[in-house]
Amino acid sequence: MPAYEIEIILNRQLADCLSMPVFITDTKGNLIFYNEPAEQVLGSRFEDTGEMNVETWSTIFKQQDDEGKLLPPEKLPLVRTLRDQYPYHKTFWIESLRGKSEKISVTSYPIIGRAGKFLGAVAIFWEAKDL
Amino acid sequence: MKISIRGARGSIPTTGTDTSYYGGHTSCIVVSENDWILILDGGSGMQKFKLPNNSSIKRIDILLTHLHLDHIQGLGFFIPFFDPSLEIHIWGPASHSQSLHSRLSRYLSPPLFPVLLRDLPCKLIMHEIENSSFEIGPFAIESRFIIHPGPTVGFRISGQHSVFAYLPDHEPALGSIGMHSEKKWISGIDLALNADLLLHDAQYSAPEYKVKLGWGHSSMDDAIKFAALSDVKHLLLSHHDPYHSDEELNELFADLKKRNNYSFKYELAAEGMTFELP
């Protein structure tokens, strides 16, 4: 397999240095990397799972609104970023692999490289705070 | 494919008796095959390049990895620019902000230089490249963006029978975990895979690199690791630090050999070296 574009590689290197959970996907939404803090959110280790295709990892979280209604995928920031190549942000509830319900904020942004080419997306998960 | 090293120093020309063996000229390599000539980078090593007398060559291609001064400072003194019978192509990395011509003109114009690019007598043609594939005479060339500050590419040059990979300014180990062991997560590796000859950045010793992380260059140890992961046949360590004398380079290289036992050939690039690839 050819090497990833440097913009993807540099995003992974940055994610490795951060204490925020970071998920990196390719343009189709396949999860190509998640960092150590994200392992706690996901309930699994990147070393164990490796890359995950979009069908597998998109079903891991049960995402709900404040009233407990299931959010359709097209309302999620990362899905919208992959569709529109534009950054998004949203606060909602998730139930992780470990069955734990958490209120989180997700910020996603597209990776658009030097050549202006859309290469993938990054989602940063924050513990939601009532400010 | 014939390869001639005209400059192997990094950052700034460094003349003196203590650097005379590896040389003081900055990056410039001449590659030739079947009367086609490629000049890789326009460092100060470019200054002494001349076409042979009675040469039938009417075209020269200059491939720039990036536009830092040590890679373009020889352009103003490149004799063929002043020959109206020559067609000279310059290939360099594209930028979102300005054209290649405009960025080169920042150096090749007053007050930094008296001659404007547009006033050069040769026929000058610019090509902006990205992650590109293109052909020049017998050469099939791949360029890819690689890790170094500003738009910077490396080149994979395939001749009729051999491959030369050129990544003189490259920091593939940038990050908290250093160079990854999985090939698809390593910047530039596609360019170098199975090359007959790789010229790679090796500006620093390992301790020096620790305090110069993010400056865009590699340690000798990382360069050799990159070459091993790329399965190259022969590695030239280049872009020597301007503060390293010949004696210091020899000591660093001896120490490197003690710590690394790779089966492929590796050595320090020196000005004046030539290689004939099959």
Chai-1 contact restraints between the chains, C-beta under 6 A:
chainA,res_idxA,chainB,res_idxB,connection_type,confidence,min_distance_angstrom,max_distance_angstrom,comment,restraint_id
A,M1,B,K184,contact,1.0,0.0,6.0,A-B,restraint_1
A,P2,B,D190,contact,1.0,0.0,6.0,A-B,restraint_2
A,A3,B,K184,contact,1.0,0.0,6.0,A-B,restraint_3
A,A3,B,I186,contact,1.0,0.0,6.0,A-B,restraint_4
A,A3,B,I189,contact,1.0,0.0,6.0,A-B,restraint_5
A,A3,B,D190,contact,1.0,0.0,6.0,A-B,restraint_6
A,Y4,B,K184,contact,1.0,0.0,6.0,A-B,restraint_7
A,I6,B,F145,contact,1.0,0.0,6.0,A-B,restraint_8
A,I6,B,I147,contact,1.0,0.0,6.0,A-B,restraint_9
A,I6,B,S187,contact,1.0,0.0,6.0,A-B,restraint_10
A,I9,B,W185,contact,1.0,0.0,6.0,A-B,restraint_11
A,I9,B,S187,contact,1.0,0.0,6.0,A-B,restraint_12
A,Q13,B,G175,contact,1.0,0.0,6.0,A-B,restraint_13
A,D16,B,S176,contact,1.0,0.0,6.0,A-B,restraint_14
A,D16,B,I177,contact,1.0,0.0,6.0,A-B,restraint_15
A,C17,B,S176,contact,1.0,0.0,6.0,A-B,restraint_16
A,R114,B,F145,contact,1.0,0.0,6.0,A-B,restraint_17
A,R114,B,P151,contact,1.0,0.0,6.0,A-B,restraint_18
A,A115,B,E130,contact,1.0,0.0,6.0,A-B,restraint_19
